[in-house]
Amino acid sequence: MRPIIIAIAAGTALLAAACGSSKKIASVPAPLQQEILEQRADSLFFAAQRSKMLGDYKTAITQYSDYIRLNKKNATVFYELSRLFTEVRNPNYALGFARRAASMDTSNKWFQLALADAFTMNEMFDSAAGVYDKLIRLSPLDDDLLFNKGMALSKGKHYAEALTVFDTLEKRVGVVEDLSYHRQRIFMRLGMIDNAAAEVRKLIDQDPAEVRYRGMLAEIYEAADRTAEAKAIYDTILQMDPYHPRALIAVANMEKKNGNEPKYRAYLVKAFSNPDYSIDEKISFVYPYLQMLETDTTKRTEGLLLTDLIVEAHPNDAKAYALRADMFSQGDMPDSALVNYRKALSLDSSRFSVWYQMMWLYSRTDQQDSLLRVSEHVIDRFPKEFMGYYFNGLANYFKQRPDAAINALNTALSIGGEKRFMADVYALLGDTYHATGLHSRSDSSYDMVLTLRPKDHIVMNNYSYYLSMRGEKLDKAEQLSRRSLELQPESPTYMDTYAWILFRLGKYKEAKEWIEKALQHPEAQQDPDVLEHYGDILFNLNEKDRAVEYWQLAKAKGANSKGLARKIAEKRYIKSVDR
């Protein structure tokens, strides 16, 4: 209400100034001020309630907090703030406000429950159990309170006390799945496998037709490495339901451990052929094959078999084709992968991750026109997706359209993304600026890459080489090149770059040592640039005849740098910045 008071005072002052100094300023009576404050508080309370109902928790928190500045005696507001801070996952504030509400009204059940919840959220399980104890004394027949006390004791690792509470509760309510489940978990933590199994057997006895309970029992035995008992349970399940997917998968894994590959595959095929077996569970089972393909290519056949079965069972689900595409992609079968990505997108074009994989494959297989076309569609469909602009920039770079590439890449930077991908954008931007002769911008881009990704040896090598060709910042170029060699000491390309930088620094003997190390590698012996560099170094060490030999060899291998023909014809080194 303060702004109203200020407005009244200001208006009165103006009136006094207009009428003369003899007039007295009117004041607001105290009862009226109190009434205004109460009205303001009520307005804030109802506004906060409305914000809470609309799900705008942050605004509700602000409004309740403003209310407390006007009225600190309303325990309900402290309770509401506790619940809101619980919703926004701020455990410390939730506990602080819950304590305040509970202390202001110790008989209010809801305030005490909020306090117990806040203790639990802060992992203060003993304190939570204490609150439930207090509430149970007030409401001894409340089963929910007894269950919550048992849960708090269990989370606090007071297992014996928790079991005692659950025993009491079971005598009241009988055998209940939720209660038996938590008792079973406690027994498993205590290593009391038979007791855990007994809990599930009570559920089976109560409802013998419920296959799920038998699955729970089998999992208990599996976790305890009691495979024979688990297998017997799974066999019973398969007698009741021959296509039960989890039982089939479990038995398949057992057969695999026993070295029985034909039975393993037979059970898998039966499980994956079942359309009622959730596609998400199937994908979770197959996904590790994608990772294993990196180290074990023999997994490809089995992985593709399973993905084929998923497609057959779920022919209208885009996820089935996307998974098979991922399998083909990981198995280095890009054409088949692209066919399946296209099919997945024809069924569901809303998943950016599938578009991303398609663009990545187009870039990897040098399909520039397809990459340009798809990336243009992607940035139109997903204008806030950073990687769409990156691939569009890459396509334009490949097609030698630098202005379009630079525009797309700078748009990607303005959107922002993960650090590793930002580094890729800066690297490509550096290459594009270099190609257009904007060297200061390319240097800045490469510097940004190395800030984001300090061990990027590829950028170190390229950046240092470009600096050396321009004859600029040669000390920096030497440091970058040396660092790239520390990271990749067996790279003949990096050895050649380092040798060339040493040459530009006038360190001819060191340059010769490094380029001869490079030439020990067969690929360097076929590289015309390396051969020409070697000739340049030899000439400056006064080995002129050998220099001409290597220039001629470089030309025969396809070297086309400016000045090479003159070097050979005039039998002398000709300095050229632009190679």
C-alpha positions in Angstrom: 0.0 0.0 0.0 3.1 2.2 0.2 2.8 3.6 -3.3 -0.7 4.9 -2.6 0.5 6.7 0.6 3.3 8.3 -1.4 0.9 9.4 -4.1 -1.4 11.0 -1.6 1.4 12.8 0.1 2.8 14.1 -3.2 -0.6 15.3 -4.3 -1.2 17.1 -1.0 2.2 18.8 -1.2 1.5 20.2 -4.6 -1.9 21.5 -3.3 -0.2 23.1 -0.3 2.4 24.8 -2.6 -0.4 26.2 -4.7 -2.5 27.5 -1.9 0.2 28.8 0.4 2.3 27.6 3.4 -0.4 28.0 6.0 -2.3 24.8 4.9 -1.6 21.6 6.9 -0.9 18.3 5.0 -3.7 15.7 5.5 -2.6 12.3 6.9 -4.2 8.9 6.5 -5.8 7.6 9.7 -4.1 4.5 11.2 -7.2 2.3 10.9 -7.5 3.2 7.3 -3.8 2.3 6.6 -4.3 -1.1 8.3 -7.4 -1.7 6.2 -5.5 -0.9 3.0 -2.7 -3.2 4.0 -5.1 -6.0 4.7 -6.8 -5.5 1.3 -3.4 -5.6 -0.4 -2.5 -8.8 1.4 -5.8 -10.4 0.5 -5.3 -9.4 -3.1 -1.8 -11.0 -3.1 -3.1 -14.2 -1.5 -5.8 -14.7 -4.1 -3.4 -13.8 -6.9 -0.9 -16.4 -5.6 -3.6 -19.0 -5.4 -4.6 -18.3 -9.0 -1.0 -18.5 -10.2 -0.5 -21.8 -8.4 -3.6 -23.2 -10.1 -2.3 -22.1 -13.5 1.0 -23.9 -12.8 3.0 -20.6 -12.7 4.8 -21.6 -9.5 7.6 -19.0 -9.7 5.0 -16.1 -9.8 3.0 -17.8 -7.0 6.2 -17.9 -4.9 6.8 -14.2 -5.5 3.2 -13.3 -4.6 3.1 -15.4 -1.4 6.5 -13.9 -0.4 5.1 -10.4 -0.9 2.1 -11.4 1.2 4.4 -12.5 4.1 6.0 -9.0 4.2 2.5 -7.7 5.0 1.3 -10.6 7.2 3.6 -13.0 8.9 0.9 -14.6 11.1 -0.8 -16.8 8.4 0.6 -20.3 8.7 -1.2 -21.4 5.6 1.0 -19.2 3.4 4.2 -20.7 4.9 2.6 -24.1 4.1 1.8 -23.1 0.5 5.4 -21.8 0.0 6.7 -25.1 1.3 4.6 -27.1 -1.2 5.7 -24.8 -4.1 9.4 -25.1 -3.3 8.9 -28.8 -3.2 7.4 -28.6 -6.7 10.3 -26.5 -8.0 12.8 -28.9 -6.4 14.3 -26.5 -3.8 14.6 -28.7 -0.7 16.2 -26.2 1.6 13.5 -23.6 1.2 10.8 -26.2 1.3 12.0 -27.4 4.6 12.4 -23.9 6.1 8.8 -22.9 5.2 7.4 -26.3 6.3 9.1 -25.9 9.7 7.6 -22.5 10.1 4.1 -23.6 9.2 4.3 -26.7 11.4 5.5 -24.7 14.4 2.8 -22.2 14.1 0.0 -24.8 14.1 1.2 -28.1 15.6 -2.2 -29.8 15.3 -2.7 -29.3 11.6 -2.2 -32.6 9.8 -1.4 -31.1 6.4 1.3 -28.8 7.8 2.9 -31.8 9.5 2.7 -33.9 6.3 4.4 -31.1 4.4 7.2 -31.1 7.1 7.6 -34.9 6.7 7.8 -34.5 2.9 10.4 -31.8 3.2 12.5 -33.9 5.6 12.3 -36.8 3.1 13.2 -34.5 0.2 16.3 -33.4 2.2 17.1 -37.1 2.9 16.5 -36.5 6.7 14.6 -39.8 6.9 14.8 -40.2 10.7 13.2 -36.8 11.2 10.5 -37.7 8.7 9.8 -40.9 10.6 9.5 -38.8 13.8 6.9 -36.6 12.2 4.9 -39.7 11.1 5.1 -41.1 14.6 3.6 -37.9 16.0 0.8 -38.0 13.4 0.1 -41.7 14.1 -0.4 -40.9 17.8 -3.1 -38.4 16.7 -4.6 -40.8 14.0 -3.7 -44.3 15.0 -5.9 -46.0 12.4 -4.5 -44.1 9.4 -2.9 -46.8 7.2 -1.2 -44.3 4.9 0.7 -42.7 7.8 1.9 -46.1 9.0 3.1 -47.0 5.4 4.9 -43.7 5.1 6.6 -44.2 8.4 7.8 -47.6 7.2 9.1 -46.1 4.0 11.0 -43.4 5.9 12.6 -46.0 8.1 13.5 -48.1 5.1 15.1 -45.2 3.3 17.0 -44.4 6.5 18.3 -48.0 6.4 16.5 -49.0 9.6 15.4 -52.2 7.9 14.3 -54.2 11.0 12.1 -51.3 12.3 10.7 -50.8 8.8 9.8 -54.5 8.5 8.1 -54.3 11.9 6.0 -51.4 10.7 5.1 -53.2 7.5 4.2 -56.4 9.5 1.8 -54.4 11.5 0.3 -52.8 8.4 -0.1 -56.2 6.7 -2.0 -57.6 9.6 -4.5 -54.7 9.1 -4.8 -54.6 5.3 -3.8 -58.1 4.3 -1.4 -59.0 1.4 -1.1 -56.0 -0.9 1.3 -55.8 -3.8 2.8 -52.4 -3.0 3.5 -53.5 0.6 4.9 -56.9 -0.4 7.1 -55.2 -3.0 8.8 -52.9 -0.5 9.2 -55.8 2.0 10.8 -57.8 -0.8 13.2 -55.0 -1.6 14.3 -54.8 2.1 14.9 -58.5 2.2 17.0 -58.3 -1.0 19.1 -55.5 0.5 19.7 -57.7 3.5 20.6 -60.7 1.3 17.6 -62.7 2.6 16.7 -64.2 -0.8 14.2 -66.8 0.5 12.4 -64.2 2.5 12.2 -61.9 -0.6 10.9 -64.9 -2.6 8.3 -65.7 0.1 6.9 -62.2 -0.2 6.3 -62.7 -4.0 4.9 -66.2 -3.4 2.2 -64.7 -1.2 1.1 -62.6 -4.2 1.2 -65.6 -6.5 -0.9 -67.6 -4.0 -3.4 -64.8 -3.8 -3.6 -64.5 -7.6 -2.1 -67.5 -9.4 -3.2 -66.3 -12.9 -1.1 -63.1 -12.6 2.0 -63.9 -14.7 3.7 -60.7 -13.6 4.2 -62.0 -10.1 6.0 -65.1 -11.4 8.3 -62.8 -13.4 9.1 -60.9 -10.2 10.0 -64.2 -8.5 12.2 -65.3 -11.4 14.0 -62.0 -11.3 14.8 -62.4 -7.6 16.4 -65.8 -8.3 18.3 -64.4 -11.3 19.7 -61.6 -9.2 20.9 -64.1 -6.7 22.5 -66.3 -9.4 20.0 -69.1 -8.7 19.6 -69.7 -12.4 18.0 -73.2 -12.2 15.2 -71.9 -10.0 14.7 -68.8 -12.2 14.6 -71.0 -15.3 11.9 -73.2 -13.8 9.8 -70.1 -13.1 10.3 -68.8 -16.6 9.3 -72.2 -18.0 6.1 -72.1 -16.1 5.5 -68.6 -17.4 6.0 -69.8 -21.0 3.5 -72.6 -20.4 1.0 -70.0 -19.3 1.9 -67.6 -22.1 4.2 -69.0 -24.9 4.9 -65.5 -26.3 5.7 -63.8 -23.0 8.5 -61.4 -24.2 10.4 -60.9 -21.0 10.4 -64.6 -20.2 11.6 -65.4 -23.7 14.4 -62.8 -23.5 15.5 -64.1 -20.1 15.6 -67.7 -21.2 17.4 -66.7 -24.4 20.1 -65.0 -22.3 20.4 -68.2 -20.2 20.9 -70.3 -23.3 23.5 -67.9 -24.5 25.5 -68.2 -21.3 25.3 -72.0 -21.8 26.7 -71.6 -25.3 23.6 -72.7 -27.0 23.5 -70.2 -29.9 20.6 -71.8 -31.9 18.3 -71.8 -28.9 19.4 -68.3 -28.0 18.4 -67.0 -31.4 15.2 -69.0 -31.5 14.0 -67.5 -28.3 15.0 -64.0 -29.4 13.3 -64.3 -32.8 10.1 -65.5 -31.0 10.2 -62.5 -28.6 11.0 -59.9 -31.3 8.4 -61.2 -33.7 5.7 -60.4 -31.1 4.0 -57.1 -31.9 2.6 -56.9 -28.4 6.2 -56.7 -27.0 6.8 -53.0 -26.6 9.0 -51.5 -29.4 10.7 -49.3 -26.8 11.8 -52.4 -24.8 13.0 -54.0 -28.0 15.0 -50.9 -28.9 16.5 -50.9 -25.3 17.6 -54.5 -25.9 19.1 -53.9 -29.3 20.8 -50.5 -28.6 23.9 -52.0 -27.0 24.6 -53.8 -30.4 25.2 -50.3 -31.9 28.0 -49.7 -29.3 29.4 -53.2 -29.7 29.7 -52.8 -33.5 32.6 -50.4 -32.9 34.7 -53.2 -31.4 33.0 -56.4 -32.7 31.8 -56.4 -36.3 30.4 -60.0 -35.8 27.5 -58.4 -33.9 26.3 -56.8 -37.1 24.5 -59.8 -38.4 22.7 -60.5 -35.2 21.9 -56.8 -34.7 20.4 -56.5 -38.2 18.4 -59.7 -37.7 16.8 -58.2 -34.6 16.1 -54.8 -36.3 14.5 -56.6 -39.2 12.2 -58.5 -36.8 11.3 -55.2 -35.1 10.4 -53.6 -38.5 8.3 -56.7 -39.4 6.5 -56.5 -36.1 6.0 -52.7 -36.2 5.9 -51.8 -39.9 4.2 -48.4 -39.3 6.5 -47.2 -36.5 9.1 -44.7 -37.5 11.3 -45.8 -34.6 11.7 -49.2 -36.1 13.2 -47.9 -39.3 15.3 -45.3 -37.5 16.9 -48.1 -35.4 17.6 -50.2 -38.4 19.1 -47.1 -40.1 21.4 -46.6 -37.1 22.5 -50.2 -37.3 23.3 -49.9 -41.0 25.1 -46.6 -40.4 27.2 -48.0 -37.5 27.9 -51.1 -39.7 29.3 -48.8 -42.4 26.5 -49.4 -44.8 25.5 -45.8 -45.6 23.2 -46.4 -48.6 21.0 -48.9 -46.7 21.0 -46.5 -43.7 19.8 -43.6 -45.9 16.9 -45.7 -47.3 15.7 -46.5 -43.8 16.2 -42.9 -42.5 14.0 -41.7 -45.4 11.4 -44.3 -44.6 11.4 -43.3 -40.9 10.9 -39.6 -41.9 8.1 -40.5 -44.2 6.3 -42.0 -41.2 7.3 -39.3 -38.7 9.1 -36.1 -39.9 9.0 -34.4 -36.5 12.2 -36.1 -35.0 15.2 -33.8 -35.6 17.6 -36.6 -34.5 16.7 -38.6 -37.6 17.2 -35.5 -39.9 20.6 -35.0 -38.2 21.7 -38.6 -38.9 20.7 -38.2 -42.5 22.6 -34.9 -42.9 25.6 -36.5 -41.3 25.6 -39.4 -43.7 25.2 -37.1 -46.7 28.2 -35.2 -45.5 30.2 -38.4 -44.9 29.4 -39.8 -48.3 30.1 -36.5 -50.1 26.5 -36.1 -51.4 26.7 -32.4 -51.6 23.5 -31.7 -53.5 21.4 -33.9 -51.2 23.1 -32.3 -48.1 22.3 -28.8 -49.4 18.7 -29.7 -50.2 18.0 -31.5 -46.9 19.7 -28.9 -44.7 17.7 -26.1 -46.4 14.5 -28.1 -45.5 15.8 -28.7 -41.9 16.6 -25.0 -41.2 13.1 -24.1 -42.5 11.4 -26.8 -40.4 13.6 -26.5 -37.3 14.8 -22.9 -37.3 16.2 -23.1 -33.7 18.2 -26.2 -34.3 21.9 -25.3 -34.3 23.2 -28.3 -36.4 20.9 -27.6 -39.3 22.8 -24.4 -40.0 26.1 -26.2 -39.5 25.3 -28.8 -42.2 23.9 -26.1 -44.5 27.2 -24.2 -44.1 29.1 -27.4 -44.8 27.1 -28.0 -48.0 27.7 -24.5 -49.2 31.4 -24.8 -48.4 31.7 -28.0 -50.4 29.9 -26.3 -53.3 32.3 -23.3 -53.1 29.6 -20.8 -52.1 31.5 -19.1 -49.3 29.1 -16.2 -48.6 26.2 -18.6 -48.1 28.4 -20.9 -45.9 29.5 -17.9 -43.8 26.0 -16.7 -43.3 24.7 -20.2 -42.2 27.6 -20.7 -39.9 27.3 -17.4 -38.2 23.6 -18.1 -37.7 24.5 -21.3 -36.0 26.8 -19.4 -33.7 24.1 -16.9 -32.9 21.8 -19.8 -31.8 24.5 -21.6 -29.9 24.9 -25.3 -29.0 27.1 -27.8 -27.3 30.8 -26.8 -26.9 32.1 -29.6 -29.1 29.7 -28.7 -31.9 30.5 -25.0 -31.5 34.1 -25.9 -32.1 33.2 -27.7 -35.3 31.3 -24.6 -36.5 34.3 -22.3 -35.7 36.7 -24.8 -37.5 34.6 -24.8 -40.7 34.1 -21.0 -40.5 37.9 -20.7 -40.2 38.4 -22.9 -43.3 35.8 -20.8 -45.2 37.3 -17.4 -44.2 40.7 -18.8 -45.2 39.4 -19.9 -48.6 38.1 -16.3 -49.2 41.4 -14.7 -48.1 39.8 -13.2 -44.9 42.8 -14.3 -42.9 42.3 -12.2 -39.7 38.8 -13.7 -39.4 40.0 -17.2 -40.1 42.7 -16.8 -37.4 40.1 -15.6 -34.9 37.9 -18.6 -35.7 40.8 -21.1 -35.3 41.7 -19.4 -32.0 38.1 -20.0 -30.8 38.3 -23.6 -31.8 41.4 -24.1 -29.6 39.8 -22.2 -26.7 36.8 -24.6 -26.9 38.8 -27.7 -27.8 42.4 -27.2 -26.7 43.6 -30.6 -28.0 42.2 -30.3 -31.6 45.4 -31.4 -33.4 43.8 -31.1 -36.9 43.0 -27.4 -36.4 46.5 -26.9 -34.9 48.1 -28.4 -38.0 46.0 -26.5 -40.5 46.2 -23.2 -38.7 50.0 -23.4 -38.3 50.4 -24.4 -41.9 48.3 -21.5 -43.2 50.3 -19.1 -41.0 53.5 -20.5 -42.4 52.3 -20.2 -46.0 51.5 -16.5 -45.4 54.8 -16.0 -43.5 53.0 -14.6 -40.5 53.3 -15.3 -36.8 55.8 -18.0 -37.5 56.7 -18.5 -33.8 53.0 -19.1 -33.0 52.9 -21.5 -36.0 55.9 -23.4 -34.7 54.3 -23.8 -31.2 51.0 -25.0 -32.7 52.6 -27.5 -35.0 54.9 -28.8 -32.3 51.8 -29.3 -30.0 50.0 -31.2 -32.8 53.0 -33.5 -33.0 52.9 -34.1 -29.3 49.3 -35.2 -29.6 49.9 -37.2 -32.8 53.6 -38.1 -32.9 53.3 -40.6 -35.8 51.5 -38.4 -38.3 53.7 -37.8 -41.4 51.4 -34.9 -42.4 52.1 -33.1 -39.1 55.8 -33.9 -39.5 55.8 -32.2 -42.9 54.0 -29.2 -41.6 56.5 -28.8 -38.7 59.4 -29.2 -41.2 57.9 -26.5 -43.5 57.5 -24.1 -40.6 61.1 -24.7 -39.5 62.1 -24.0 -43.1 60.2 -20.7 -43.1 62.0 -19.8 -39.9 65.4 -20.5 -41.6 66.1 -23.6 -39.5 67.0 -25.7 -42.5 68.9 -28.6 -40.8 66.0 -29.2 -38.3 63.6 -28.9 -41.1 65.5 -31.6 -43.0 65.4 -33.9 -40.0 61.7 -33.7 -39.6 60.8 -34.0 -43.3 63.0 -37.1 -43.6 61.1 -38.6 -40.6 57.9 -37.9 -42.6 59.3 -39.6 -45.7 59.8 -42.8 -43.8 56.1 -43.2 -44.1 54.8 -44.7 -47.5 52.0 -42.2 -47.8 54.4 -39.2 -47.5 56.5 -40.7 -50.3 53.6 -40.4 -52.6 52.5 -36.9 -51.5 53.6 -34.2 -54.0 53.6 -31.4 -51.5 55.9 -33.3 -49.1 58.3 -34.0 -52.0 58.3 -30.4 -53.1 58.9 -29.2 -49.6 61.9 -31.6 -49.4 63.3 -30.2 -52.6 63.0 -26.6 -51.2 64.8 -27.6 -48.0 67.6 -29.5 -49.9 68.2 -26.5 -52.1 68.6 -24.1 -49.1 71.1 -26.6 -47.7 73.1 -26.4 -50.9 72.1 -29.9 -52.1 70.9 -28.4 -55.4 71.0 -31.5 -57.6 68.9 -33.5 -55.2 66.5 -30.6 -54.8 65.8 -30.6 -58.5 65.3 -34.4 -58.4 62.6 -34.0 -55.7 60.9 -31.1 -57.5 60.7 -33.3 -60.6 59.4 -36.2 -58.6 56.8 -33.8 -57.0 55.6 -32.7 -60.4 55.4 -36.3 -61.6 53.2 -37.0 -58.6 50.8 -34.1 -59.4 52.2 -31.1 -57.6 50.9 -27.9 -59.2 52.1 -25.1 -56.9 53.0 -21.7 -58.4 56.7 -21.6 -59.2 57.4 -25.3 -59.4 57.9 -25.3 -63.2 60.3 -22.3 -62.8 62.2 -24.1 -60.0 62.8 -27.1 -62.3 63.6 -25.0 -65.4 65.9 -22.5 -63.6 67.2 -25.0 -61.1 66.8 -22.7 -58.2 64.4 -22.1 -55.2 61.7 -19.5 -55.9 59.9 -18.3 -52.8 56.1 -18.3 -53.2 53.7 -17.4 -50.4 50.7 -18.7 -52.3 51.2 -22.4 -53.1 
